[in-house]
Amino acid sequence: MGEFVHNITLIKGDGIGPEISDAILKIISAAGVDINWDVQTAGSDVIEKEGVPLPDRVLESVKRNKVALKSPVTTPVGKGFRSVNVQLRKELDLYANLRPCYNLPNVKTRYENVDIVVVRENTEDLYAGIERQVDKDTAESIKIITRKASERIARFAFDYAVKNNRKFVHVVTKANICKLSDGLFLESARNVANDYNIPLKEILVDNCCMQLVQNPNQFDVLLLPNLYGDIVSDLCAGLIGGLGVAQGANIGKDYAVFEPVHGSAPDIAGQDKANPTAMLMSAIEMLNYIGENTAAKKIKLALFKTLENDVKTADLGGNSKCSEFTDAIIKNF
Protein backbone atom coordinates (compact mmCIF):
# COMPACT_ATOMS: atom_id res chain seq x y z
CA MET A 1 0.00 0.00 0.00
CA GLY A 2 0.99 3.63 -0.32
CA GLU A 3 2.95 5.38 2.39
CA PHE A 4 1.08 8.69 2.51
CA VAL A 5 -2.39 10.12 2.86
CA HIS A 6 -4.35 10.62 -0.36
CA ASN A 7 -6.59 13.65 -0.74
CA ILE A 8 -9.61 12.58 -2.80
CA THR A 9 -12.93 14.25 -3.50
CA LEU A 10 -16.03 12.19 -2.72
CA ILE A 11 -19.12 13.42 -4.57
CA LYS A 12 -22.23 12.11 -2.86
CA GLY A 13 -25.07 12.25 -5.33
CA ASP A 14 -28.75 11.71 -4.67
CA GLY A 15 -31.06 8.69 -4.55
CA ILE A 16 -28.98 5.71 -3.43
CA GLY A 17 -25.79 7.73 -3.91
CA PRO A 18 -25.15 8.58 -0.26
CA GLU A 19 -25.70 5.04 1.05
CA ILE A 20 -23.48 3.28 -1.48
CA SER A 21 -20.86 5.99 -0.92
CA ASP A 22 -20.86 5.18 2.78
CA ALA A 23 -20.50 1.46 1.99
CA ILE A 24 -17.46 2.06 -0.20
CA LEU A 25 -15.80 4.31 2.37
CA LYS A 26 -16.28 1.61 5.00
CA ILE A 27 -14.67 -1.02 2.76
CA ILE A 28 -11.72 1.14 1.72
CA SER A 29 -11.07 2.15 5.32
CA ALA A 30 -11.15 -1.50 6.42
CA ALA A 31 -8.62 -2.31 3.70
CA GLY A 32 -6.19 0.08 5.38
CA VAL A 33 -5.96 2.80 2.75
CA ASP A 34 -5.34 6.22 4.27
CA ILE A 35 -7.56 8.70 2.45
CA ASN A 36 -8.57 12.18 3.46
CA TRP A 37 -12.01 12.41 1.88
CA ASP A 38 -13.18 15.86 0.80
CA VAL A 39 -16.92 15.14 0.89
CA GLN A 40 -19.05 17.15 -1.55
CA THR A 41 -22.73 16.96 -2.46
CA ALA A 42 -24.35 17.45 -5.88
CA GLY A 43 -27.61 16.79 -7.67
CA SER A 44 -31.28 17.49 -7.17
CA ASP A 45 -31.04 17.84 -3.39
CA VAL A 46 -28.47 20.62 -3.75
CA ILE A 47 -30.61 22.73 -6.10
CA GLU A 48 -33.00 23.66 -3.32
CA LYS A 49 -30.17 25.08 -1.22
CA GLU A 50 -27.71 26.44 -3.77
CA GLY A 51 -29.72 26.89 -6.97
CA VAL A 52 -27.54 24.64 -9.15
CA PRO A 53 -26.94 20.86 -9.20
CA LEU A 54 -23.16 21.22 -9.55
CA PRO A 55 -21.86 24.09 -7.39
CA ASP A 56 -18.45 25.63 -8.06
CA ARG A 57 -17.20 24.20 -4.77
CA VAL A 58 -17.42 20.69 -6.24
CA LEU A 59 -15.32 21.56 -9.28
CA GLU A 60 -12.82 23.43 -7.11
CA SER A 61 -12.48 20.38 -4.88
CA VAL A 62 -11.76 18.05 -7.79
CA LYS A 63 -9.27 20.50 -9.28
CA ARG A 64 -7.53 20.71 -5.94
CA ASN A 65 -7.39 16.96 -5.29
CA LYS A 66 -7.03 15.79 -8.93
CA VAL A 67 -9.00 12.58 -8.23
CA ALA A 68 -12.66 12.06 -7.34
CA LEU A 69 -14.98 9.17 -6.55
CA LYS A 70 -18.56 9.95 -7.47
CA SER A 71 -21.88 8.24 -6.76
CA PRO A 72 -24.94 8.54 -9.03
CA VAL A 73 -26.78 11.81 -9.63
CA THR A 74 -30.30 11.93 -11.07
CA THR A 75 -30.57 13.48 -14.53
CA PRO A 76 -34.08 14.74 -15.43
CA VAL A 77 -35.44 13.36 -18.71
CA GLY A 78 -36.61 15.90 -21.30
CA LYS A 79 -36.56 18.83 -18.87
CA GLY A 80 -34.77 20.30 -15.88
CA PHE A 81 -31.04 20.73 -15.36
CA ARG A 82 -28.30 19.42 -17.60
CA SER A 83 -26.54 16.18 -16.61
CA VAL A 84 -24.05 16.71 -13.79
CA ASN A 85 -21.90 14.00 -15.36
CA VAL A 86 -21.73 15.88 -18.66
CA GLN A 87 -20.90 19.12 -16.87
CA LEU A 88 -18.05 17.50 -14.95
CA ARG A 89 -16.59 16.01 -18.10
CA LYS A 90 -16.74 19.32 -19.94
CA GLU A 91 -15.45 21.53 -17.12
CA LEU A 92 -12.56 19.20 -16.23
CA ASP A 93 -11.85 18.07 -19.80
CA LEU A 94 -12.31 14.41 -18.84
CA TYR A 95 -12.07 13.39 -22.46
CA ALA A 96 -11.84 9.61 -21.99
CA ASN A 97 -14.64 7.47 -20.63
CA LEU A 98 -13.24 4.05 -19.72
CA ARG A 99 -15.56 1.13 -19.00
CA PRO A 100 -14.02 -2.33 -18.58
CA CYS A 101 -16.70 -5.03 -18.83
CA TYR A 102 -15.94 -8.55 -17.64
CA ASN A 103 -17.79 -11.39 -15.93
CA LEU A 104 -17.90 -11.48 -12.15
CA PRO A 105 -18.02 -14.76 -10.17
CA ASN A 106 -21.45 -16.28 -9.59
CA VAL A 107 -23.28 -13.50 -11.43
CA LYS A 108 -25.60 -15.25 -13.86
CA THR A 109 -25.32 -14.03 -17.46
CA ARG A 110 -25.95 -15.38 -20.94
CA TYR A 111 -22.25 -15.33 -21.75
CA GLU A 112 -18.99 -16.46 -20.20
CA ASN A 113 -15.46 -15.10 -20.50
CA VAL A 114 -16.59 -11.64 -21.63
CA ASP A 115 -13.67 -9.22 -21.41
CA ILE A 116 -14.37 -6.00 -23.31
CA VAL A 117 -13.03 -2.51 -22.70
CA VAL A 118 -15.16 0.38 -23.97
CA VAL A 119 -13.27 3.60 -24.66
CA ARG A 120 -15.67 6.46 -25.35
CA GLU A 121 -14.88 10.03 -26.39
CA ASN A 122 -16.38 12.18 -23.69
CA THR A 123 -16.46 15.85 -24.67
CA GLU A 124 -18.21 16.41 -28.00
CA ASP A 125 -20.55 14.72 -30.52
CA LEU A 126 -24.25 15.36 -29.81
CA TYR A 127 -23.38 15.61 -26.11
CA ALA A 128 -21.92 19.06 -26.75
CA GLY A 129 -25.52 20.15 -26.13
CA ILE A 130 -25.80 22.48 -29.11
CA GLU A 131 -29.54 22.46 -29.74
CA ARG A 132 -32.18 24.94 -30.82
CA GLN A 133 -35.91 25.02 -31.34
CA VAL A 134 -36.34 25.91 -35.01
CA ASP A 135 -40.10 26.32 -34.60
CA LYS A 136 -42.76 24.75 -32.39
CA ASP A 137 -42.69 21.54 -34.44
CA THR A 138 -38.97 21.25 -35.18
CA ALA A 139 -35.89 20.90 -32.98
CA GLU A 140 -32.30 20.72 -34.17
CA SER A 141 -29.13 19.24 -32.65
CA ILE A 142 -25.63 19.76 -33.99
CA LYS A 143 -23.13 16.90 -33.94
CA ILE A 144 -19.57 18.11 -33.36
CA ILE A 145 -16.61 15.88 -34.24
CA THR A 146 -13.09 17.35 -34.29
CA ARG A 147 -9.79 15.87 -35.36
CA LYS A 148 -8.12 16.94 -32.11
CA ALA A 149 -10.62 15.18 -29.86
CA SER A 150 -10.83 12.12 -32.12
CA GLU A 151 -7.08 11.59 -32.29
CA ARG A 152 -6.74 12.19 -28.56
CA ILE A 153 -9.26 9.50 -27.65
CA ALA A 154 -7.82 7.10 -30.23
CA ARG A 155 -4.37 7.52 -28.71
CA PHE A 156 -5.84 6.90 -25.26
CA ALA A 157 -7.39 3.65 -26.51
CA PHE A 158 -4.17 2.41 -28.08
CA ASP A 159 -2.07 3.43 -25.08
CA TYR A 160 -4.46 1.52 -22.84
CA ALA A 161 -4.30 -1.49 -25.15
CA VAL A 162 -0.50 -1.52 -25.05
CA LYS A 163 -0.30 -1.06 -21.28
CA ASN A 164 -2.84 -3.80 -20.59
CA ASN A 165 -1.69 -6.32 -23.22
CA ARG A 166 -4.87 -6.13 -25.29
CA LYS A 167 -4.82 -7.71 -28.74
CA PHE A 168 -6.65 -5.27 -31.01
CA VAL A 169 -8.89 -2.20 -31.17
CA HIS A 170 -12.23 -1.90 -32.97
CA VAL A 171 -13.16 1.61 -34.07
CA VAL A 172 -16.97 1.86 -34.12
CA THR A 173 -18.73 4.45 -36.31
CA LYS A 174 -21.58 5.05 -38.73
CA ALA A 175 -19.23 6.46 -41.33
CA ASN A 176 -21.25 5.03 -44.21
CA ILE A 177 -24.05 7.49 -43.38
CA CYS A 178 -22.37 10.30 -41.39
CA LYS A 179 -19.57 10.50 -43.92
CA LEU A 180 -18.04 13.77 -42.72
CA SER A 181 -18.40 13.59 -38.93
CA ASP A 182 -17.99 9.86 -38.32
CA GLY A 183 -15.69 9.78 -41.33
CA LEU A 184 -13.37 12.19 -39.53
CA PHE A 185 -13.43 10.05 -36.37
CA LEU A 186 -12.58 6.96 -38.43
CA GLU A 187 -9.80 8.75 -40.32
CA SER A 188 -8.32 9.98 -37.03
CA ALA A 189 -8.30 6.45 -35.61
CA ARG A 190 -6.55 5.15 -38.71
CA ASN A 191 -3.89 7.85 -38.46
CA VAL A 192 -3.19 7.11 -34.79
CA ALA A 193 -3.13 3.35 -35.39
CA ASN A 194 -0.10 3.82 -37.64
CA ASP A 195 1.98 4.62 -34.54
CA TYR A 196 1.20 1.30 -32.85
CA ASN A 197 1.76 -2.40 -33.48
CA ILE A 198 -1.75 -3.27 -32.35
CA PRO A 199 -4.22 -3.97 -35.20
CA LEU A 200 -7.12 -1.59 -35.82
CA LYS A 201 -10.37 -3.17 -36.95
CA GLU A 202 -13.37 -1.22 -38.27
CA ILE A 203 -17.05 -1.92 -37.70
CA LEU A 204 -20.33 -0.02 -38.10
CA VAL A 205 -22.18 0.64 -34.85
CA ASP A 206 -25.37 -1.21 -35.82
CA ASN A 207 -23.40 -4.28 -36.88
CA CYS A 208 -21.31 -3.99 -33.72
CA CYS A 209 -24.44 -4.17 -31.56
CA MET A 210 -25.66 -7.25 -33.40
CA GLN A 211 -22.25 -8.94 -33.16
CA LEU A 212 -21.99 -8.14 -29.45
CA VAL A 213 -25.18 -10.01 -28.62
CA GLN A 214 -24.26 -12.91 -30.91
CA ASN A 215 -20.64 -13.39 -29.85
CA PRO A 216 -19.15 -10.82 -27.45
CA ASN A 217 -15.96 -12.85 -27.08
CA GLN A 218 -14.75 -11.66 -30.50
CA PHE A 219 -14.22 -8.12 -29.17
CA ASP A 220 -11.37 -6.65 -27.13
CA VAL A 221 -11.13 -2.83 -27.02
CA LEU A 222 -13.93 -0.74 -28.54
CA LEU A 223 -13.20 2.87 -29.55
CA LEU A 224 -16.32 5.00 -30.06
CA PRO A 225 -17.56 8.59 -30.38
CA ASN A 226 -19.62 9.91 -27.48
CA LEU A 227 -23.19 8.91 -28.35
CA TYR A 228 -22.41 5.42 -29.66
CA GLY A 229 -20.09 4.88 -26.71
CA ASP A 230 -22.85 5.70 -24.25
CA ILE A 231 -25.23 3.22 -25.87
CA VAL A 232 -22.73 0.41 -26.49
CA SER A 233 -21.23 0.62 -23.00
CA ASP A 234 -24.65 -0.04 -21.49
CA LEU A 235 -25.16 -2.90 -23.93
CA CYS A 236 -21.85 -4.37 -22.76
CA ALA A 237 -22.95 -3.94 -19.15
CA GLY A 238 -25.96 -6.10 -20.01
CA LEU A 239 -23.59 -8.86 -21.11
CA ILE A 240 -22.02 -9.14 -17.66
CA GLY A 241 -25.04 -8.81 -15.38
CA GLY A 242 -26.37 -5.29 -15.77
CA LEU A 243 -25.59 -1.78 -14.60
CA GLY A 244 -25.35 -2.96 -11.00
CA VAL A 245 -21.91 -4.39 -11.74
CA ALA A 246 -20.74 -1.88 -14.38
CA GLN A 247 -17.82 0.32 -13.44
CA GLY A 248 -16.73 3.57 -15.07
CA ALA A 249 -13.95 6.14 -15.12
CA ASN A 250 -13.67 9.58 -16.71
CA ILE A 251 -10.04 10.48 -17.28
CA GLY A 252 -8.34 13.60 -18.60
CA LYS A 253 -4.85 15.01 -18.69
CA ASP A 254 -5.03 16.51 -15.21
CA TYR A 255 -8.03 14.98 -13.45
CA ALA A 256 -9.88 11.69 -13.08
CA VAL A 257 -13.39 10.95 -11.79
CA PHE A 258 -14.41 7.35 -11.03
CA GLU A 259 -18.10 6.47 -10.88
CA PRO A 260 -20.57 3.62 -11.35
CA VAL A 261 -22.50 3.53 -14.60
CA HIS A 262 -25.96 3.03 -13.11
CA GLY A 263 -28.46 5.68 -12.11
CA SER A 264 -29.58 6.97 -8.73
CA ALA A 265 -32.54 4.56 -8.24
CA PRO A 266 -34.60 6.95 -6.09
CA ASP A 267 -37.34 4.31 -5.75
CA ILE A 268 -35.16 2.24 -3.38
CA ALA A 269 -33.21 5.08 -1.73
CA GLY A 270 -32.83 4.74 2.02
CA GLN A 271 -34.12 1.16 2.11
CA ASP A 272 -30.73 -0.63 2.39
CA LYS A 273 -31.48 -2.42 -0.89
CA ALA A 274 -28.84 -0.83 -3.14
CA ASN A 275 -26.04 -2.81 -4.74
CA PRO A 276 -22.67 -1.11 -4.13
CA THR A 277 -20.74 -3.43 -6.49
CA ALA A 278 -20.48 -1.02 -9.44
CA MET A 279 -19.23 1.81 -7.28
CA LEU A 280 -16.84 -0.56 -5.52
CA MET A 281 -15.46 -1.74 -8.87
CA SER A 282 -14.99 1.91 -9.83
CA ALA A 283 -13.23 2.54 -6.51
CA ILE A 284 -10.91 -0.42 -7.16
CA GLU A 285 -9.87 1.16 -10.45
CA MET A 286 -9.37 4.45 -8.61
CA LEU A 287 -7.07 2.74 -6.11
CA ASN A 288 -5.02 1.30 -8.96
CA TYR A 289 -4.90 4.78 -10.53
CA ILE A 290 -3.41 6.33 -7.35
CA GLY A 291 -0.93 3.50 -6.87
CA GLU A 292 -2.73 1.58 -4.12
CA ASN A 293 -2.49 -1.64 -6.11
CA THR A 294 -2.18 -4.00 -3.13
CA ALA A 295 -5.34 -2.66 -1.51
CA ALA A 296 -7.15 -2.73 -4.85
CA LYS A 297 -6.31 -6.40 -5.30
CA LYS A 298 -7.28 -7.18 -1.69
CA ILE A 299 -10.72 -5.59 -2.11
CA LYS A 300 -11.31 -7.20 -5.49
CA LEU A 301 -10.50 -10.68 -4.20
CA ALA A 302 -12.79 -10.12 -1.21
CA LEU A 303 -15.61 -8.97 -3.49
CA PHE A 304 -15.16 -12.02 -5.72
CA LYS A 305 -15.13 -14.36 -2.71
CA THR A 306 -18.30 -12.74 -1.39
CA LEU A 307 -20.07 -13.32 -4.69
CA GLU A 308 -18.75 -16.88 -4.90
CA ASN A 309 -20.24 -17.50 -1.44
CA ASP A 310 -23.59 -16.47 -2.92
CA VAL A 311 -23.88 -13.32 -0.84
CA LYS A 312 -25.61 -11.01 -3.29
CA THR A 313 -28.10 -8.15 -3.34
CA ALA A 314 -31.58 -8.59 -4.79
CA ASP A 315 -30.74 -7.26 -8.26
CA LEU A 316 -28.19 -10.08 -8.64
CA GLY A 317 -30.64 -12.75 -7.46
CA GLY A 318 -29.71 -12.71 -3.78
CA ASN A 319 -31.40 -11.51 -0.63
CA SER A 320 -28.66 -9.56 1.13
CA LYS A 321 -29.09 -5.97 2.15
CA CYS A 322 -26.50 -3.37 1.13
CA SER A 323 -25.12 -3.25 4.67
CA GLU A 324 -24.91 -7.07 4.89
CA PHE A 325 -23.15 -7.29 1.54
CA THR A 326 -20.68 -4.62 2.64
CA ASP A 327 -19.90 -6.38 5.92
CA ALA A 328 -19.43 -9.70 4.10
CA ILE A 329 -16.82 -8.17 1.80
CA ILE A 330 -14.88 -6.83 4.79
CA LYS A 331 -15.00 -10.23 6.52
CA ASN A 332 -13.53 -11.82 3.38
CA PHE A 333 -10.35 -9.74 3.39
C-alpha positions in Angstrom: 0.0 0.0 0.0 1.0 3.6 -0.3 3.0 5.4 2.4 1.1 8.7 2.5 -2.4 10.1 2.9 -4.4 10.6 -0.4 -6.6 13.6 -0.7 -9.6 12.6 -2.8 -12.9 14.3 -3.5 -16.0 12.2 -2.7 -19.1 13.4 -4.6 -22.2 12.1 -2.9 -25.1 12.3 -5.3 -28.8 11.7 -4.7 -31.1 8.7 -4.5 -29.0 5.7 -3.4 -25.8 7.7 -3.9 -25.2 8.6 -0.3 -25.7 5.0 1.1 -23.5 3.3 -1.5 -20.9 6.0 -0.9 -20.9 5.2 2.8 -20.5 1.5 2.0 -17.5 2.1 -0.2 -15.8 4.3 2.4 -16.3 1.6 5.0 -14.7 -1.0 2.8 -11.7 1.1 1.7 -11.1 2.1 5.3 -11.2 -1.5 6.4 -8.6 -2.3 3.7 -6.2 0.1 5.4 -6.0 2.8 2.7 -5.3 6.2 4.3 -7.6 8.7 2.4 -8.6 12.2 3.5 -12.0 12.4 1.9 -13.2 15.9 0.8 -16.9 15.1 0.9 -19.1 17.1 -1.6 -22.7 17.0 -2.5 -24.3 17.5 -5.9 -27.6 16.8 -7.7 -31.3 17.5 -7.2 -31.0 17.8 -3.4 -28.5 20.6 -3.8 -30.6 22.7 -6.1 -33.0 23.7 -3.3 -30.2 25.1 -1.2 -27.7 26.4 -3.8 -29.7 26.9 -7.0 -27.5 24.6 -9.2 -26.9 20.9 -9.2 -23.2 21.2 -9.5 -21.9 24.1 -7.4 -18.4 25.6 -8.1 -17.2 24.2 -4.8 -17.4 20.7 -6.2 -15.3 21.6 -9.3 -12.8 23.4 -7.1 -12.5 20.4 -4.9 -11.8 18.0 -7.8 -9.3 20.5 -9.3 -7.5 20.7 -5.9 -7.4 17.0 -5.3 -7.0 15.8 -8.9 -9.0 12.6 -8.2 -12.7 12.1 -7.3 -15.0 9.2 -6.6 -18.6 9.9 -7.5 -21.9 8.2 -6.8 -24.9 8.5 -9.0 -26.8 11.8 -9.6 -30.3 11.9 -11.1 -30.6 13.5 -14.5 -34.1 14.7 -15.4 -35.4 13.4 -18.7 -36.6 15.9 -21.3 -36.6 18.8 -18.9 -34.8 20.3 -15.9 -31.0 20.7 -15.4 -28.3 19.4 -17.6 -26.5 16.2 -16.6 -24.0 16.7 -13.8 -21.9 14.0 -15.4 -21.7 15.9 -18.7 -20.9 19.1 -16.9 -18.0 17.5 -15.0 -16.6 16.0 -18.1 -16.7 19.3 -19.9 -15.5 21.5 -17.1 -12.6 19.2 -16.2 -11.9 18.1 -19.8 -12.3 14.4 -18.8 -12.1 13.4 -22.5 -11.8 9.6 -22.0 -14.6 7.5 -20.6 -13.2 4.1 -19.7 -15.6 1.1 -19.0 -14.0 -2.3 -18.6 -16.7 -5.0 -18.8 -15.9 -8.5 -17.6 -17.8 -11.4 -15.9 -17.9 -11.5 -12.1 -18.0 -14.8 -10.2 -21.5 -16.3 -9.6 -23.3 -13.5 -11.4 -25.6 -15.2 -13.9 -25.3 -14.0 -17.5 -26.0 -15.4 -20.9 -22.2 -15.3 -21.8 -19.0 -16.5 -20.2 -15.5 -15.1 -20.5 -16.6 -11.6 -21.6 -13.7 -9.2 -21.4 -14.4 -6.0 -23.3 -13.0 -2.5 -22.7 -15.2 0.4 -24.0 -13.3 3.6 -24.7 -15.7 6.5 -25.3 -14.9 10.0 -26.4 -16.4 12.2 -23.7 -16.5 15.9 -24.7 -18.2 16.4 -28.0 -20.5 14.7 -30.5 -24.3 15.4 -29.8 -23.4 15.6 -26.1 -21.9 19.1 -26.8 -25.5 20.1 -26.1 -25.8 22.5 -29.1 -29.5 22.5 -29.7 -32.2 24.9 -30.8 -35.9 25.0 -31.3 -36.3 25.9 -35.0 -40.1 26.3 -34.6 -42.8 24.8 -32.4 -42.7 21.5 -34.4 -39.0 21.2 -35.2 -35.9 20.9 -33.0 -32.3 20.7 -34.2 -29.1 19.2 -32.7 -25.6 19.8 -34.0 -23.1 16.9 -33.9 -19.6 18.1 -33.4 -16.6 15.9 -34.2 -13.1 17.3 -34.3 -9.8 15.9 -35.4 -8.1 16.9 -32.1 -10.6 15.2 -29.9 -10.8 12.1 -32.1 -7.1 11.6 -32.3 -6.7 12.2 -28.6 -9.3 9.5 -27.7 -7.8 7.1 -30.2 -4.4 7.5 -28.7 -5.8 6.9 -25.3 -7.4 3.6 -26.5 -4.2 2.4 -28.1 -2.1 3.4 -25.1 -4.5 1.5 -22.8 -4.3 -1.5 -25.2 -0.5 -1.5 -25.0 -0.3 -1.1 -21.3 -2.8 -3.8 -20.6 -1.7 -6.3 -23.2 -4.9 -6.1 -25.3 -4.8 -7.7 -28.7 -6.7 -5.3 -31.0 -8.9 -2.2 -31.2 -12.2 -1.9 -33.0 -13.2 1.6 -34.1 -17.0 1.9 -34.1 -18.7 4.5 -36.3 -21.6 5.0 -38.7 -19.2 6.5 -41.3 -21.3 5.0 -44.2 -24.0 7.5 -43.4 -22.4 10.3 -41.4 -19.6 10.5 -43.9 -18.0 13.8 -42.7 -18.4 13.6 -38.9 -18.0 9.9 -38.3 -15.7 9.8 -41.3 -13.4 12.2 -39.5 -13.4 10.0 -36.4 -12.6 7.0 -38.4 -9.8 8.7 -40.3 -8.3 10.0 -37.0 -8.3 6.4 -35.6 -6.6 5.2 -38.7 -3.9 7.8 -38.5 -3.2 7.1 -34.8 -3.1 3.3 -35.4 -0.1 3.8 -37.6 2.0 4.6 -34.5 1.2 1.3 -32.8 1.8 -2.4 -33.5 -1.8 -3.3 -32.4 -4.2 -4.0 -35.2 -7.1 -1.6 -35.8 -10.4 -3.2 -36.9 -13.4 -1.2 -38.3 -17.1 -1.9 -37.7 -20.3 0.0 -38.1 -22.2 0.6 -34.8 -25.4 -1.2 -35.8 -23.4 -4.3 -36.9 -21.3 -4.0 -33.7 -24.4 -4.2 -31.6 -25.7 -7.3 -33.4 -22.2 -8.9 -33.2 -22.0 -8.1 -29.5 -25.2 -10.0 -28.6 -24.3 -12.9 -30.9 -20.6 -13.4 -29.9 -19.1 -10.8 -27.5 -16.0 -12.8 -27.1 -14.7 -11.7 -30.5 -14.2 -8.1 -29.2 -11.4 -6.7 -27.1 -11.1 -2.8 -27.0 -13.9 -0.7 -28.5 -13.2 2.9 -29.6 -16.3 5.0 -30.1 -17.6 8.6 -30.4 -19.6 9.9 -27.5 -23.2 8.9 -28.4 -22.4 5.4 -29.7 -20.1 4.9 -26.7 -22.8 5.7 -24.3 -25.2 3.2 -25.9 -22.7 0.4 -26.5 -21.2 0.6 -23.0 -24.6 0.0 -21.5 -25.2 -2.9 -23.9 -21.8 -4.4 -22.8 -22.9 -3.9 -19.1 -26.0 -6.1 -20.0 -23.6 -8.9 -21.1 -22.0 -9.1 -17.7 -25.0 -8.8 -15.4 -26.4 -5.3 -15.8 -25.6 -1.8 -14.6 -25.4 -3.0 -11.0 -21.9 -4.4 -11.7 -20.7 -1.9 -14.4 -17.8 0.3 -13.4 -16.7 3.6 -15.1 -14.0 6.1 -15.1 -13.7 9.6 -16.7 -10.0 10.5 -17.3 -8.3 13.6 -18.6 -4.8 15.0 -18.7 -5.0 16.5 -15.2 -8.0 15.0 -13.5 -9.9 11.7 -13.1 -13.4 10.9 -11.8 -14.4 7.4 -11.0 -18.1 6.5 -10.9 -20.6 3.6 -11.4 -22.5 3.5 -14.6 -26.0 3.0 -13.1 -28.5 5.7 -12.1 -29.6 7.0 -8.7 -32.5 4.6 -8.2 -34.6 6.9 -6.1 -37.3 4.3 -5.7 -35.2 2.2 -3.4 -33.2 5.1 -1.7 -32.8 4.7 2.0 -34.1 1.2 2.1 -30.7 -0.6 2.4 -31.5 -2.4 -0.9 -28.8 -0.8 -3.1 -26.0 -2.8 -4.7 -22.7 -1.1 -4.1 -20.7 -3.4 -6.5 -20.5 -1.0 -9.4 -19.2 1.8 -7.3 -16.8 -0.6 -5.5 -15.5 -1.7 -8.9 -15.0 1.9 -9.8 -13.2 2.5 -6.5 -10.9 -0.4 -7.2 -9.9 1.2 -10.5 -9.4 4.4 -8.6 -7.1 2.7 -6.1 -5.0 1.3 -9.0 -4.9 4.8 -10.5 -3.4 6.3 -7.4 -0.9 3.5 -6.9 -2.7 1.6 -4.1 -2.5 -1.6 -6.1 -2.2 -4.0 -3.1 -5.3 -2.7 -1.5 -7.2 -2.7 -4.8 -6.3 -6.4 -5.3 -7.3 -7.2 -1.7 -10.7 -5.6 -2.1 -11.3 -7.2 -5.5 -10.5 -10.7 -4.2 -12.8 -10.1 -1.2 -15.6 -9.0 -3.5 -15.2 -12.0 -5.7 -15.1 -14.4 -2.7 -18.3 -12.7 -1.4 -20.1 -13.3 -4.7 -18.8 -16.9 -4.9 -20.2 -17.5 -1.4 -23.6 -16.5 -2.9 -23.9 -13.3 -0.8 -25.6 -11.0 -3.3 -28.1 -8.1 -3.3 -31.6 -8.6 -4.8 -30.7 -7.3 -8.3 -28.2 -10.1 -8.6 -30.6 -12.8 -7.5 -29.7 -12.7 -3.8 -31.4 -11.5 -0.6 -28.7 -9.6 1.1 -29.1 -6.0 2.1 -26.5 -3.4 1.1 -25.1 -3.3 4.7 -24.9 -7.1 4.9 -23.1 -7.3 1.5 -20.7 -4.6 2.6 -19.9 -6.4 5.9 -19.4 -9.7 4.1 -16.8 -8.2 1.8 -14.9 -6.8 4.8 -15.0 -10.2 6.5 -13.5 -11.8 3.4 -10.3 -9.7 3.4 
